[in-house]
Amino acid sequence: MTEALSVVFTDLVGFTTYTEERGDAAAVRVLEDTRRIVDRALEGSDGRVVKEIGDGVMLAFCDASGSIECTARLAAGLRDGFVDGGLPLAARIGLHRGEVVPRGDDLVGHTVNVAARVADVAGPGELLVSDAALSACGPLPRVRADAVGPVRVRGVREPIWLHRVVTGP
């Protein structure tokens, strides 16, 4: 049984180097601070943390528009934490929407794989959203999405059309 969801992956840029240089205790503090920002951004949305993956998280949303708005809040929160010095590392974020297969508390399938690859191509502090995710939404008055264009991602035959969500100044 499949269901249409928006899937989000985050990744902290430079986390391995940070852990090596600062130690495990400092790395754990960064993960805890990041998780607090994630939880705050999810408040009032239908999103949930599917799992934590090392220095990243996988999120899932039923509501297409809500997923982009919530993930934009998350990106802004992570960026603000980085700029204000609370977080020493910038995050890259990718969002894709499509059919997923629930497997216990986890999600699997092509959509999940593409979402992870979209996060892989995002730059530090960047939120990239696939055209499939953006097309599933109605108007997003609080979000600006600039077209990036078709991008080849590892393991996917056809290029994925991506948009950069602008979350602040």
C-alpha positions as CSV (number, residue, x, y, z in Angstrom):
1,M,0.0,0.0,0.0
2,T,1.4,3.4,-1.0
3,E,0.5,6.9,-0.1
4,A,1.4,10.3,-1.4
5,L,3.7,12.2,1.0
6,S,6.2,15.0,0.9
7,V,9.6,13.7,2.2
8,V,12.3,16.0,3.5
9,F,15.9,15.3,4.3
10,T,18.3,17.5,6.1
11,D,22.1,17.3,6.4
12,L,24.5,19.3,8.4
13,V,27.4,20.4,6.2
14,G,30.8,19.6,7.6
15,F,29.5,17.6,10.6
16,T,32.2,14.9,10.3
17,T,35.0,17.4,10.3
18,Y,33.3,19.3,13.2
19,T,33.1,16.1,15.2
20,E,36.7,15.3,14.6
21,E,37.9,18.7,15.5
22,R,35.5,19.5,18.5
23,G,34.8,16.0,19.8
24,D,31.7,13.9,20.3
25,A,30.2,15.9,23.2
26,A,30.2,19.1,21.1
27,A,28.7,17.1,18.2
28,V,25.9,15.8,20.4
29,R,25.1,19.3,21.5
30,V,24.8,20.4,17.8
31,L,22.4,17.5,17.2
32,E,20.3,18.4,20.2
33,D,20.1,22.0,19.2
34,T,19.2,21.0,15.6
35,R,16.5,18.7,16.8
36,R,14.9,21.5,19.0
37,I,14.8,23.7,15.9
38,V,13.2,20.8,13.9
39,D,10.6,20.2,16.6
40,R,9.8,23.9,16.8
41,A,9.3,24.1,13.0
42,L,7.0,21.1,13.0
43,E,4.6,22.6,15.6
44,G,1.2,23.2,14.1
45,S,2.0,21.1,11.0
46,D,1.1,17.5,10.0
47,G,4.8,16.8,9.7
48,R,6.6,14.2,11.7
49,V,10.2,13.1,12.2
50,V,10.4,9.7,10.5
51,K,14.0,9.1,11.7
52,E,17.2,10.7,12.6
53,I,20.1,9.7,10.3
54,G,23.5,10.6,11.8
55,D,23.5,14.4,11.5
56,G,20.3,14.7,9.5
57,V,16.6,14.0,9.8
58,M,14.0,12.6,7.5
59,L,10.6,14.2,7.8
60,A,7.2,13.3,6.2
61,F,4.1,15.4,5.5
62,C,0.7,14.6,4.1
63,D,-0.1,18.2,3.3
64,A,1.8,19.4,0.2
65,S,1.6,23.1,0.8
66,G,2.1,22.7,4.5
67,S,5.3,20.7,3.9
68,I,6.9,23.5,1.9
69,E,5.8,26.2,4.4
70,C,7.0,24.2,7.4
71,T,10.3,23.2,5.7
72,A,10.9,26.9,4.8
73,R,10.4,27.7,8.5
74,L,12.8,24.9,9.4
75,A,15.4,26.2,6.9
76,A,15.0,29.8,8.3
77,G,15.4,28.5,11.9
78,L,18.5,26.5,11.0
79,R,19.9,29.4,9.1
80,D,19.2,31.8,11.9
81,G,20.8,29.4,14.4
82,F,23.9,29.3,12.1
83,V,24.1,33.1,11.6
84,D,23.5,33.9,15.3
85,G,26.3,31.5,16.3
86,G,24.2,29.0,18.1
87,L,24.7,26.4,15.4
88,P,28.2,26.1,14.0
89,L,27.1,24.3,10.9
90,A,24.8,25.2,8.0
91,A,22.2,22.7,6.8
92,R,21.3,21.6,3.3
93,I,17.6,20.5,2.8
94,G,15.8,18.7,0.0
95,L,12.1,18.1,-0.4
96,H,10.3,15.8,-2.9
97,R,6.7,14.6,-3.1
98,G,5.3,11.3,-4.4
99,E,4.2,7.8,-3.5
100,V,6.0,6.2,-0.6
101,V,5.7,2.7,0.9
102,P,5.3,2.7,4.7
103,R,7.5,0.0,6.3
104,G,6.8,0.0,10.1
105,D,7.7,3.5,11.3
106,D,9.9,4.0,8.2
107,L,9.2,5.0,4.6
108,V,10.8,3.6,1.5
109,G,10.6,3.9,-2.2
110,H,11.7,6.0,-5.1
111,T,10.2,9.2,-3.7
112,V,12.3,8.8,-0.5
113,N,15.5,8.2,-2.6
114,V,14.9,11.2,-4.7
115,A,14.3,13.4,-1.7
116,A,17.6,12.3,-0.3
117,R,19.3,13.1,-3.6
118,V,17.7,16.5,-3.7
119,A,19.2,17.3,-0.3
120,D,22.6,16.0,-1.5
121,V,22.7,18.7,-4.3
122,A,21.6,21.5,-2.1
123,G,24.3,23.9,-1.0
124,P,25.0,25.0,2.6
125,G,21.9,26.9,3.9
126,E,19.9,26.0,0.9
127,L,16.4,24.4,0.6
128,L,15.7,22.8,-2.7
129,V,12.2,21.6,-3.6
130,S,11.3,19.3,-6.6
131,D,8.8,20.5,-9.2
132,A,6.6,17.5,-8.2
133,A,6.4,18.9,-4.6
134,L,5.8,22.5,-5.8
135,S,3.2,21.4,-8.4
136,A,1.2,19.6,-5.7
137,C,0.6,22.9,-3.9
138,G,-1.8,25.7,-4.3
139,P,-0.6,29.3,-3.9
140,L,2.2,29.8,-1.3
141,P,1.9,33.5,-0.3
142,R,4.6,33.3,2.3
143,V,7.1,31.3,0.2
144,R,9.2,32.3,-2.8
145,A,10.5,29.6,-5.0
146,D,13.1,30.4,-7.7
147,A,13.5,27.9,-10.5
148,V,16.9,26.3,-10.6
149,G,16.2,24.1,-13.6
150,P,16.6,20.4,-14.3
151,V,19.4,18.8,-12.3
152,R,20.8,15.3,-12.6
153,V,20.9,13.5,-9.3
154,R,22.8,10.3,-8.5
155,G,20.9,7.1,-9.3
156,V,18.0,8.8,-11.1
157,R,17.8,8.5,-14.9
158,E,15.9,11.6,-15.7
159,P,16.9,15.1,-14.4
160,I,14.8,16.5,-11.6
161,W,13.4,20.0,-12.0
162,L,14.3,21.9,-8.8
163,H,13.3,25.2,-7.2
164,R,15.3,27.1,-4.5
165,V,13.0,28.2,-1.7
166,V,14.1,31.6,-0.4
167,T,13.5,31.8,3.3
168,G,14.7,35.3,4.3
169,P,17.1,38.1,3.6
